[in-house]
Amino acid sequence: MVEVKILSGARSIGGNFIRIEDKDRVLIFDQGLRFDVMEKFYRGFITPKGLKELREIGAAPKVEWYRGVNAIYISHMHLDHLGLLSNIPLRTNVYLPSISIYEVLEERWHNSPTWLSMIPRKYYVELKELRPMEIDENNIMPLPVSHSAYPAYALLYFGSDENILYTGDFRIEGFLKEEEFIKVHKGKSMLEYLSDNKDIKIDRLIIEGTNLGSIRVPISPIEEEEMLKRILKMHSLIIATIHQLDLEYIFLLDKLAFQTGRSIYIASEGAINLMKITANFLTKPKTIIDYVKTLTHFETTELTDIDKNSILITSYYEMIDVLRDLRDVGILPKDSAVILSESEPRVEEAQEYEVMMNWLLRLSTQAYLMRTSGHYYPHEFKAIINIINPKRIDIVHTKTID
């Protein structure tokens, strides 16, 4: 008999830990950090002392939650789902959406002077890669979903007497058309697959509910694209920030650059590492060597040689440094603009928006905060349930109450 235990994430945005017990098989879906807990205890000079402390305050999963586990599956690599691989206290397989992307991230985390150095695996954790649309040795089928992290999967478990679907984080509408999605994600989306395979019955649905109860305006990717087109008409140099895993948004910026005859420059190691995965770009992006040290097939250039009528992609954390450097070399146009693409709730990403805005004002640069969520919107919930048609529903990754 299948038994599901939601040990964390039932009433918090982040920190999902789903334990599935089925006869002699024990599986874990996600083992994320609780950033809402970390924010209560750590800030500025007050930092974690170690794993033991993070477990004690409830920010990291407890040791006993892993007892007897056969395998751990990670839906996507945001830290509120990936968590600290060093926290895994026993020898086991960890299935990741992409080992190559993880290893790039792991190298940076390993060298971090902060608590991020606790993320990397220990020697007894063996990494395996999820294969979309294939049922593996544990009867798990990863189903691709659109999210602000690439790649991302829902996890479908064919149990001994129940089928369990764990959605991870996902949105219905992404920045890719259906044929583009299939090409990039190597398979149909979760909802498309279940629509086409109605013989697959879902006994228990564990679905994220990030935006349930939220008053955020439900901006769709199509609406954001139209807004970006209007902004591009009004400004010369556009500095666009991206989440380091948001490949779909990079594709949108590439399409808009192609349509408007603009060049694209990359001033972010994270963006380059993601873009190396695919060569399906309409433009020919160039890396700015002042910020990107990784060797790639992309052409390189100096900051002083960029076209002032272009799109420059960077990260939240590097954006202010890029702007200051542009100012110092005299190539920050007065009609330049920054697009802050906030794909996740601020509590998850902990961005220093107030400080950023002070710098933008000082640099006389107009900013636009865009938010197409990486999560479905409340008005879409009914349509999702109608497609999946589960017998039972558990909502996680949410702050709503019963």
HELIX and SHEET records of a PDB file:
HELIX    1   1 PHE A   35  PHE A   41  1                                   7    
HELIX    2   2 LEU A   51  ILE A   57  1                                   7    
HELIX    3   3 VAL A   63  TYR A   66  5                                   4    
HELIX    4   4 LEU A   79  LEU A   82  1                                   4    
HELIX    5   5 LEU A   85  ASN A   87  5                                   3    
HELIX    6   6 ILE A   99  HIS A  110  1                                  12    
HELIX    7   7 TRP A  115  MET A  118  5                                   4    
HELIX    8   8 GLU A  178  HIS A  185  1                                   8    
HELIX    9   9 MET A  190  ASP A  196  1                                   7    
HELIX   10  10 PRO A  221  MET A  234  1                                  14    
HELIX   11  11 LEU A  247  THR A  260  1                                  14    
HELIX   12  12 GLU A  269  MET A  275  1                                   7    
HELIX   13  13 LEU A  303  ASP A  305  5                                   3    
HELIX   14  14 TYR A  316  ASP A  328  1                                  13    
HELIX   15  15 ARG A  346  GLU A  349  1                                   4    
HELIX   16  16 TYR A  353  ARG A  362  1                                  10    
HELIX   17  17 PRO A  378  GLU A  380  5                                   3    
HELIX   18  18 PHE A  381  ILE A  388  1                                   8    
SHEET    1   A 6 VAL A   2  SER A   8  0                                        
SHEET    2   A 6 PHE A  17  ASP A  22 -1                                        
SHEET    3   A 6 ARG A  25  GLN A  31 -1                                        
SHEET    4   A 6 ALA A  71  TYR A  73  1                                        
SHEET    5   A 6 THR A  92  LEU A  96  1                                        
SHEET    6   A 6 VAL A 125  GLU A 129  1                                        
SHEET    1   B 5 ILE A 140  PRO A 144  0                                        
SHEET    2   B 5 TYR A 153  PHE A 158 -1                                        
SHEET    3   B 5 ASN A 163  TYR A 166 -1                                        
SHEET    4   B 5 ARG A 204  GLU A 208  1                                        
SHEET    5   B 5 ARG A 392  VAL A 396  1                                        
SHEET    1   C 7 GLU A 299  THR A 301  0                                        
SHEET    2   C 7 LYS A 286  ILE A 288  1                                        
SHEET    3   C 7 SER A 263  ILE A 266  1                                        
SHEET    4   C 7 SER A 310  SER A 315  1                                        
SHEET    5   C 7 ILE A 238  ILE A 242  1                                        
SHEET    6   C 7 ALA A 337  SER A 341  1                                        
SHEET    7   C 7 GLN A 366  MET A 370  1                                        
END                                                                             
